[in-house]
Amino acid sequence: MKLSKEYTFIALLTLTLISSIVTMKTSEGNTAIYSLLLILWAVKFILVAFDFMELKKANIFWKLSLSFVLTLILTIILLFL
């Protein structure tokens, strides 16, 4: 395993721990917390896509389509919070 993948794995574990701690410490119905969790989810999604799915080496079309889909999903979810 390359060093960058190890750093990515550690970052994913850290982000997962942060999101679980935030979830345990907060009450229900807080929109800011939901937004924070969605941003953490998006960062984890990008880390997995670019590092483990080798999207760094892919065509620009796939990078842009991933960004578009991610933005679309986040926008739709945040509009209904």
Secondary structure as UniProt FT lines:
FT   HELIX           3..25
FT   TURN            28..29
FT   HELIX           31..47
FT   HELIX           48..52
FT   HELIX           55..57
FT   HELIX           60..79
//
